[in-house]
């Protein structure tokens, strides 16, 4: 049995979120939340929110034991990219890519 939570269309690039996700992959739920609480940056807040959502799903929807939960899978995928432009030298246009991400967390019992 597994519990899952997904956050979509987060306005942060996957390259900023992926290292934080790597910190908690395979950890117990309490260890993961402690690591995320003391990791600086907005990316840790996003990942922490999704992990807490998955934990609530596990406890309320599937009656899983909080003490046995661990992060079985955590994936950070690329969402749609907004394309913008900015004026450059000599009448040119420079591209600005505003990337977004999807985070998926799967919790299981040991």
C-alpha positions as CSV (number, residue, x, y, z in Angstrom):
1,X,0.0,0.0,0.0
2,X,1.2,3.5,-0.8
3,X,0.2,7.1,-0.3
4,X,0.9,9.7,-2.9
5,X,0.8,13.5,-3.2
6,X,1.5,15.7,-6.2
7,X,2.2,19.4,-6.5
8,X,2.0,20.7,-10.1
9,X,3.0,23.9,-11.9
10,X,5.4,25.2,-9.2
11,X,7.2,28.3,-10.4
12,X,10.7,27.0,-9.7
13,X,13.0,25.2,-12.1
14,X,13.5,21.4,-11.6
15,X,17.3,22.0,-11.3
16,X,16.7,23.9,-8.0
17,X,14.3,21.4,-6.6
18,X,16.0,18.1,-7.5
19,X,19.0,18.4,-5.1
20,X,16.5,18.9,-2.2
21,X,14.5,15.9,-3.2
22,X,17.6,13.8,-3.3
23,X,18.2,14.7,0.4
24,X,15.1,12.9,1.6
25,X,14.7,10.0,-0.8
26,X,14.6,6.7,1.2
27,X,14.5,8.4,4.6
28,X,11.9,7.9,7.3
29,X,9.1,10.5,7.4
30,X,10.4,12.1,10.6
31,X,14.0,12.3,9.4
32,X,12.8,13.7,6.0
33,X,10.7,16.5,7.7
34,X,13.6,17.4,10.0
35,X,16.0,17.6,7.1
36,X,13.6,19.8,5.1
37,X,12.9,22.1,8.0
38,X,16.5,23.0,8.4
39,X,17.4,23.1,4.7
40,X,17.5,26.8,3.6
41,X,15.7,28.0,0.5
42,X,12.3,28.1,-1.0
43,X,12.7,24.8,-2.7
44,X,12.9,23.0,0.7
45,X,9.6,24.6,1.6
46,X,7.9,23.3,-1.5
47,X,9.2,19.8,-1.0
48,X,8.2,19.8,2.7
49,X,4.7,20.9,1.9
50,X,4.3,18.0,-0.6
51,X,5.8,15.5,1.9
52,X,3.4,16.6,4.6
53,X,0.5,16.3,2.2
54,X,1.5,12.7,1.4
55,X,1.8,12.0,5.1
56,X,-1.7,13.3,5.7
57,X,-3.1,11.2,2.8
58,X,-1.4,8.1,4.3
59,X,-2.8,8.6,7.8
60,X,-6.3,9.8,6.9
61,X,-7.1,7.9,3.7
62,X,-5.2,4.6,4.1
63,X,-4.9,4.4,8.0
64,X,-1.1,3.9,7.7
65,X,1.1,4.1,10.9
66,X,3.0,7.3,11.1
67,X,6.1,5.6,12.7
68,X,6.5,3.2,9.8
69,X,6.3,5.6,6.9
70,X,9.2,6.4,4.7
71,X,9.8,8.3,1.4
72,X,9.7,5.5,-1.2
73,X,9.8,7.7,-4.2
74,X,10.2,11.4,-4.8
75,X,10.3,12.8,-8.4
76,X,10.8,16.3,-9.7
77,X,9.7,16.6,-13.3
78,X,9.7,19.6,-15.6
79,X,6.4,21.4,-16.2
80,X,5.6,23.8,-18.9
81,X,8.0,26.7,-19.7
82,X,6.8,30.2,-20.1
83,X,8.7,32.0,-22.8
84,X,9.4,35.7,-22.4
85,X,11.7,38.1,-24.0
86,X,13.8,41.1,-23.0
87,X,15.3,43.8,-25.2
88,X,18.9,43.2,-26.1
89,X,21.6,45.2,-27.8
90,X,21.2,46.6,-31.3
91,X,17.4,45.8,-31.5
92,X,17.7,42.2,-30.7
93,X,15.5,40.2,-28.3
94,X,16.9,37.9,-25.6
95,X,14.9,34.9,-24.5
96,X,13.9,34.4,-20.9
97,X,12.7,30.9,-20.0
98,X,10.5,30.8,-16.9
99,X,10.5,27.1,-15.9
100,X,8.0,25.3,-13.8
101,X,8.1,21.9,-12.0
102,X,5.9,19.0,-10.8
103,X,6.8,17.2,-7.5
104,X,5.5,13.7,-6.8
105,X,6.0,12.0,-3.4
106,X,5.1,8.4,-2.7
107,X,5.2,7.1,0.9
108,X,5.1,3.4,1.9
109,X,5.2,1.5,5.2
110,X,8.3,-0.4,6.3
